[in-house]
Amino acid sequence: MAEVHVFVPTYRRAHLLGRALGSLRAQTFSDWTALVHNDDPSDAEPAWIVAAIGDPRIRILVHERNLGAVASFNRGFAEASETVPYFSILEDDSTWQPEFLATLKRALEQDPTAHLAWCNQRIAVENPDGSWSDTPRTVHPHQTGVSGSVTRVVWGSLSQATGARMANGAMLIRRSSLPPPTPGDLPFSGMEAFRERLIRHPFVYVAEPLATYAQTRTSARDVDGHRWGEIQTLLLATYVRNSGMTAAGIRELWTHLRQQSPPPTNIALHAALADPACRPLLQGAALSDWLRYLRTWMGRPRAAWACVRARINHPDWWRMLDTATFERFDEERQRLAGGNQP
């Protein structure tokens, strides 16, 4: 049995699939198996590509019907064999450097308490003609020429209050640490952040860009991007209510939000109105934050109202996030009480 199972989701992007699989076959660590999930049963090209490659480690599964991104990911996670120690995702628009699997596996082996490892990503841009341009930019800051930098990441960073730190297409997770399925009606734009809440910490982060982050011309995120505000409201509300945040912590959170571009300060006010336990957030709001919030209500009243009502409109999302967030903070409190410092 292979040590790593690689889930390869694809949907109507056969022109990218071969490129992704080529990077998988070039891995210096070769003890893996891959299952390509084709979410368009009418598209025969992925099967042709897999057959033409002729690598017995790569199989294909054609879904009986179009499941959509979230359900496809849930199925991919569920079908990872219990006897495979590690699981990874290679999205059809991504590629890995040859050392990707070997480096992340080594990072997890060196820290037996870590549940997941992920790495930095170099940004690649899809051009209008379908060609690709590599850029010198990375998702996270990276000093050129520096390799081997590994950081242990515990739960509770302010960046996790409204989003995710890790990336689906640049991670290796222990099979025993795989999260439960995300809700089937969850928009794709919120899946990564939602799933990170469900995974036990700590993680380890490799600063070297061993994977690509693809800026494609079209994305499933474009379809449901307007619902990202609802997800962020629930993320922040459950973070604040379970964190035991002090007045100083609230001020730090507001500073963190204002430093982003564009600043998601509206989310803090949505959360304060959506959940009584988050009312202390109002104490940190400045006049400029309220003016920005007022402009949002005037320009996009339906979207703003949906965010304030997110807890009521999506009770399943709320319950799952609230439970998972409590567990993450509880784990971190136990770690600190036991003196297990990173």
C-alpha positions in Angstrom: 0.0 0.0 0.0 1.3 3.5 -0.9 2.2 6.0 1.7 0.4 9.0 0.1 -3.0 9.2 -1.5 -3.5 12.1 -3.9 -6.9 13.4 -4.7 -7.1 15.1 -8.1 -10.4 17.0 -8.7 -11.0 18.1 -12.3 -14.0 19.7 -14.1 -13.8 20.7 -17.8 -10.1 21.7 -17.6 -8.5 18.8 -19.5 -6.0 21.3 -21.0 -4.7 21.8 -17.4 -5.0 18.3 -16.1 -2.1 16.8 -18.0 0.2 19.6 -16.7 -0.8 18.9 -13.1 -0.4 15.1 -13.4 3.0 15.7 -15.1 4.2 17.5 -11.9 2.9 14.6 -9.8 4.8 12.0 -11.8 8.0 14.1 -11.4 7.9 13.8 -7.6 11.2 12.6 -6.0 9.0 10.7 -3.5 7.3 8.0 -5.6 5.3 5.9 -3.2 1.9 7.5 -4.0 -1.3 6.6 -5.7 -3.7 9.2 -7.3 -7.4 9.1 -8.1 -8.6 11.7 -10.6 -12.2 12.7 -9.9 -13.9 13.8 -13.1 -16.9 15.9 -12.1 -18.3 16.1 -15.7 -19.5 12.7 -16.8 -20.0 14.0 -20.4 -16.3 14.9 -20.7 -14.2 12.0 -21.9 -10.9 13.9 -22.2 -9.7 13.2 -18.6 -10.0 9.5 -19.1 -8.0 9.8 -22.4 -5.3 11.7 -20.6 -5.0 9.2 -17.8 -5.0 6.3 -20.3 -2.3 8.0 -22.4 -0.1 8.6 -19.4 -0.3 4.9 -18.6 1.0 5.2 -15.0 -0.6 2.4 -12.9 -0.4 4.7 -9.9 -3.0 7.0 -11.5 -6.6 5.9 -11.7 -9.8 7.8 -12.8 -13.2 8.0 -11.3 -16.0 9.6 -13.4 -18.8 10.9 -11.2 -22.3 9.6 -12.1 -23.5 13.2 -12.2 -22.0 16.6 -11.6 -21.6 17.0 -7.9 -20.1 20.5 -7.7 -16.8 21.5 -6.1 -17.8 21.1 -2.4 -19.4 17.7 -2.8 -16.5 16.5 -5.0 -14.0 17.5 -2.3 -16.0 15.7 0.4 -16.1 12.6 -1.7 -12.4 12.8 -2.4 -11.6 13.1 1.3 -14.0 10.2 2.2 -12.5 7.8 -0.3 -8.9 8.1 1.1 -8.0 4.6 2.3 -7.7 4.1 6.0 -4.4 2.3 5.4 -2.7 5.2 3.7 -0.8 7.4 6.2 -1.0 10.6 4.2 -3.5 12.5 2.0 -3.0 15.4 -0.4 -4.9 17.4 -3.0 -3.6 18.3 -6.4 -6.1 20.6 -8.1 -6.2 20.4 -11.9 -4.9 24.0 -12.2 -2.0 23.5 -9.8 1.5 22.0 -10.1 4.0 20.8 -7.5 7.8 21.1 -7.5 9.5 17.7 -7.6 10.4 18.0 -3.9 6.9 18.8 -2.7 5.8 15.5 -1.3 9.2 14.5 0.1 9.6 17.8 1.9 6.2 18.0 3.5 6.3 14.3 4.5 9.7 14.9 6.1 8.3 18.0 8.0 5.5 15.9 9.4 7.9 13.1 10.4 10.1 15.6 12.2 7.1 16.9 14.2 4.9 13.9 15.3 2.4 16.2 17.0 1.7 18.2 13.8 -1.5 17.1 11.9 -0.9 18.9 8.6 2.0 20.5 6.7 1.7 23.0 3.9 4.1 25.2 1.9 4.3 28.5 0.2 3.1 28.9 -3.4 4.5 30.7 -6.4 1.8 32.5 -8.3 1.2 31.6 -12.0 -1.2 33.5 -14.2 -3.3 32.1 -17.0 -3.2 34.3 -20.1 -6.1 35.0 -22.5 -4.7 32.6 -25.0 -4.6 29.7 -22.5 -0.8 29.9 -22.0 0.8 30.4 -18.6 3.1 33.0 -17.2 5.1 32.2 -14.1 5.7 35.2 -11.8 8.3 35.9 -9.1 5.5 36.6 -6.6 4.5 34.1 -3.9 1.4 33.8 -1.7 3.5 34.5 1.4 6.7 36.5 1.6 9.7 34.4 0.7 13.4 35.3 0.7 14.9 34.0 -2.6 17.6 31.4 -2.0 16.4 30.4 1.5 15.2 26.8 1.8 14.5 24.4 4.6 12.7 27.0 6.8 9.9 25.2 8.7 7.6 26.9 11.3 5.3 25.3 13.7 1.9 26.9 13.6 -0.6 26.7 16.5 -4.2 27.7 16.5 -5.4 31.2 17.2 -3.7 33.6 14.7 -5.8 36.6 13.9 -5.5 35.6 10.2 -7.6 32.6 11.1 -10.4 34.8 12.4 -11.8 35.5 9.0 -10.0 33.1 6.7 -7.5 30.3 6.4 -3.7 30.1 6.6 -3.2 26.8 4.8 -4.0 26.1 1.2 -5.8 23.0 -0.2 -3.5 22.5 -3.1 -0.3 22.9 -1.1 -0.8 20.6 1.9 -0.1 17.1 3.1 -2.3 15.9 6.0 -2.2 12.7 8.1 -5.0 10.4 7.2 -5.9 10.1 10.9 -6.4 13.9 11.0 -8.7 14.3 8.0 -11.7 16.5 8.8 -15.4 15.5 8.6 -17.3 16.6 5.4 -18.1 20.3 5.1 -21.8 21.1 4.6 -23.0 20.3 1.1 -24.6 23.8 0.5 -21.4 25.6 1.5 -20.2 28.0 -1.2 -16.8 27.0 -2.6 -15.3 30.4 -1.6 -15.7 29.4 2.0 -14.6 25.8 1.9 -10.9 26.2 2.6 -11.4 28.4 5.7 -14.3 26.3 6.9 -12.2 23.1 6.6 -9.3 24.6 8.5 -11.5 25.1 11.5 -12.3 21.4 11.4 -8.7 20.2 11.4 -6.8 19.7 14.7 -3.7 21.8 15.2 -0.7 22.4 15.3 0.4 22.6 11.6 3.8 23.0 10.2 4.6 25.5 7.4 7.4 25.2 4.9 8.4 28.7 3.6 9.8 27.4 0.3 7.4 27.8 -2.6 7.0 24.1 -3.7 3.6 24.5 -5.3 1.9 26.9 -7.6 -1.2 29.1 -6.9 -3.0 29.4 -10.2 -4.8 32.7 -11.1 -7.1 31.2 -13.7 -9.4 33.2 -16.0 -12.4 31.5 -14.6 -13.0 29.9 -11.1 -15.7 28.3 -9.1 -15.1 31.1 -6.6 -16.5 33.6 -9.1 -19.9 32.0 -8.9 -20.4 32.3 -5.1 -18.0 35.1 -4.2 -20.9 37.3 -3.1 -21.5 34.8 -0.2 -18.0 35.1 1.1 -19.2 37.9 3.4 -21.7 35.5 5.1 -18.9 32.9 5.7 -16.5 35.6 7.0 -19.2 36.8 9.4 -19.7 33.3 10.8 -15.9 32.7 11.0 -15.3 35.9 12.9 -18.3 35.5 15.2 -17.4 32.0 16.2 -13.8 33.0 16.7 -14.6 35.9 19.0 -17.2 34.1 21.1 -14.9 31.2 21.8 -11.6 33.0 22.2 -12.3 34.8 25.5 -10.9 37.9 23.9 -10.0 40.8 26.2 -10.4 44.5 25.4 -6.8 44.6 24.3 -7.4 41.6 22.1 -10.4 43.4 20.5 -8.2 46.4 19.8 -5.6 44.2 18.2 -8.2 42.5 16.0 -9.5 45.9 14.8 -5.9 46.9 13.9 -5.4 43.7 12.1 -8.6 44.2 10.0 -7.7 47.8 9.2 -4.3 46.8 7.9 -5.8 44.7 5.2 -6.7 45.9 1.7 -9.6 46.3 1.4 -10.1 46.4 5.2 -12.9 43.8 6.1 -14.0 45.9 9.1 -17.6 45.5 8.0 -17.4 41.9 9.0 -16.6 42.8 12.6 -19.8 45.0 12.7 -21.8 42.3 11.0 -20.6 39.8 13.6 -21.4 42.1 16.5 -25.0 42.5 15.2 -25.4 38.8 14.4 -24.3 37.4 17.7 -24.9 39.0 21.2 -21.6 37.4 22.4 -19.7 39.5 19.9 -21.2 42.9 21.1 -17.8 43.9 22.6 -16.5 44.3 19.1 -18.6 47.5 18.9 -16.3 49.1 21.4 -13.4 49.0 19.0 -15.1 50.6 16.0 -13.9 54.0 14.9 -16.0 56.6 13.2 -14.3 55.7 9.8 -15.4 52.1 10.4 -19.0 53.1 10.9 -19.0 55.4 7.9 -17.7 52.5 5.7 -20.3 50.3 7.2 -23.1 52.8 6.4 -21.9 53.1 2.8 -22.2 49.3 2.5 -25.8 49.3 3.8 -26.6 52.0 1.3 -24.9 50.4 -1.6 -25.6 46.7 -1.0 -28.4 46.4 1.6 -29.4 42.9 0.6 -25.8 41.6 1.0 -25.3 43.4 4.3 -28.6 42.0 5.6 -27.6 38.5 4.6 -24.4 38.8 6.6 -26.2 40.0 9.7 -28.7 37.1 9.3 -26.1 34.5 8.4 -26.4 32.7 11.8 -30.1 32.3 11.3 -30.1 31.6 7.6 -27.4 28.9 7.9 -27.8 27.2 11.2 -25.9 24.1 10.1 -22.9 26.2 9.1 -23.1 28.0 12.4 -23.3 24.9 14.7 -20.5 23.1 12.9 -18.2 26.2 13.0 -19.0 27.1 16.6 -18.3 23.5 17.8 -15.1 23.3 15.8 -13.8 26.7 16.9 -14.5 25.8 20.6 -12.5 22.6 20.1 -9.6 24.5 18.5 -9.4 27.0 21.3 -9.8 24.3 24.0 -7.0 22.3 22.4 -4.8 25.4 22.5 -5.6 26.1 26.2 -4.8 22.5 27.1 -1.5 22.8 25.2 -0.5 25.9 27.1 -1.6 24.5 30.4 0.6 21.5 29.8 3.6 23.7 29.0 3.8 22.3 25.5 5.2 25.5 23.9 5.9 25.6 20.1 
